[in-house]
Amino acid sequence: MSAGQGDRVVVVGASLAGLRGAEALRRAGHRGPLTIVGDEPHAPYDRPPLSKHVIAGELGSDATTLPNLVALDAEWRLGRAATALDTSAREVVLTDGVRVAYDRLLITTGTAARPWHDPAQASLEGVFTLRGRDDAAALREALAARPERVLIVGGGFIGCEAASVCRDLDLAVTMIDPMPAPLAKVLGLVVSGFLVDRIKASGVEVRSNARVRSLDADGTGRVAGATLGDGSRISAQVVIVALGAVPNTGWLKGSGLVLEAGGLVCDGHCRVRDESSAFRPEIRAAGDVALWPHPLYEDRPVRLEHWGNAAAQGAYVGRALALGDAGQPAFAEMPTFWSSQFGLNIKLVGLTEGAESLAFVQGSLKERRFVAVYGRAGRTIAALSVDCARWLPAYVEAIAAGAPFPPIEGALDQPARLATLDPAWPADPAKDKA
Ligand SMILES: Cc1cc2nc3c(=O)[nH]c(=O)nc-3n(C[C@H](O)[C@H](O)[C@H](O)COP(=O)(O)OP(=O)(O)OC[C@H]3O[C@@H](n4cnc5c(N)ncnc54)[C@H](O)[C@@H]3O)c2cc1C
């Protein structure tokens, strides 16, 4: 189903996927009314610099605005959240009660930082999460005040990037992570073991296999530190809660659309499923909020929190809303993610989940620059480069083609014999009640 000339298109979520979707819609020739709803007061902006250059003080949070690639001729409704969706009336209800009618709807409400479980502790002065540009500006200010110690709760990508910035600012940092090493869940212990050495060498105190039991106040409403699961205490004036993200789907409860594992369930064309099991061509989702079957991974449902995916899926869906699906392949963008931390340039293509094997195909851990590939059932499913990105495109092609594992042998700069290793996935510590 494609949008007619007069059709009203509404985009809910004014960020990367929403902006790229709106641009693609206009590029594909849609001339009807376009409304973009966003709960933040800001025009769409870029998040990756927030945990890197913005909190470091190298870039103002207001300098992250995304370039607008096409004249949108849109009505912007910023600073107002969508609170409900009425699919029978085809209306989006906003926080001020206004109802915005649509013929086609694009849902790009992304994710929010997972909050600290205790709201009173989370609201202590000095406790931060990092998702939006206002969070980054506030955290920047707190870091510029040079706290004696920063405590980072969680060893995922954002926690590691924030720790890296803190060390660049010569601030004392402790990182608490329930896993045996930061990033172990995504990369396995062989690779994350290399990274944790680098993180520790930069001066971060890493406490692995540990949990924060409570954030402690100083008696004046400020955070003073934390108590760990083993009863030990850490003093800190700034705490960064970096526990991952949760999809922004609360406003869709009662809409009849299906939410699973937190994501909005879609088919391969990003059409959203409703409770009658129908995929609705007039409602699409894209970006961090969407859960869809990825054809490169046996149509396993995936929900990616990757910049590249949000941009590509937004554009795919914008085109689909304008032109329909006839003759269009399912959305099959290769997952890609990058991170810069502790002087390392890290790029990941494909999905490592379920990998049984790992091989260092360029460089080595010893050289501190490498490409490692991950394999499952004899196929190459992901490739990770650390300070070695120029080799990555060849492996991207190999993953897309479902090449055998390991995919390329006898290449320049490759070890004479490729050893196949176990990636060493850590046990899930969720059941540990530290
Ligand atoms: C600090 C940080 C660093 C990152 N670094 C990297 C990186 O190095 N590499 C990488 O690949 N990815 C990175 N990412 C991830 C990347 O930024 C996201 O994948 C991308 O922003 C997703 O875009 P999106 O449009 O789907 O969702 P979002 O960017 O989350 O945007 C969703 C928008 O919808 C709004 N919204 C939510 N609910 C409502 C509602 N009910 N009504 C109206 N509006 C609503 C939200 O406030 C938000 O503005 C990073 C993310 C963060 C937070």
The ligand as an ORCA input file, in Angstrom:
! r2SCAN-3c Opt
* xyz 0 1
  C      25.044      8.085     24.270
  C      24.820      7.214     23.062
  C      25.911      6.852     22.266
  C      25.715      6.035     21.151
  N      26.795      5.695     20.397
  C      26.620      4.903     19.310
  C      27.731      4.532     18.501
  O      28.882      4.890     18.785
  N      27.498      3.745     17.419
  C      26.228      3.309     17.075
  O      26.070      2.585     16.071
  N      25.165      3.669     17.828
  C      25.326      4.432     18.917
  N      24.240      4.794     19.680
  C      22.890      4.303     19.306
  C      22.182      5.217     18.299
  O      22.305      6.543     18.673
  C      20.730      4.795     18.224
  O      20.710      3.506     17.639
  C      19.864      5.758     17.419
  O      19.799      7.007     18.051
  C      18.462      5.201     17.264
  O      17.669      6.127     16.588
  P      16.082      6.086     16.685
  O      15.606      7.220     15.839
  O      15.591      4.726     16.388
  O      15.729      6.305     18.223
  P      16.107      7.465     19.229
  O      17.361      8.140     18.790
  O      16.032      6.866     20.567
  O      14.931      8.512     19.051
  C      13.614      8.275     19.454
  C      12.963      9.618     19.676
  O      11.583      9.434     19.945
  C      11.244     10.194     21.104
  N      10.060      9.603     21.742
  C      10.006      8.524     22.561
  N       8.736      8.290     22.974
  C       7.984      9.256     22.402
  C       6.595      9.541     22.439
  N       5.734      8.778     23.136
  N       6.150     10.606     21.748
  C       7.010     11.376     21.027
  N       8.333     11.145     20.949
  C       8.807     10.089     21.614
  C      12.494     10.108     21.938
  O      12.524     11.081     22.970
  C      13.538     10.356     20.882
  O      13.689     11.717     20.605
  C      24.403      5.592     20.812
  C      23.318      5.955     21.626
  C      23.522      6.748     22.734
  C      22.348      7.116     23.605
*
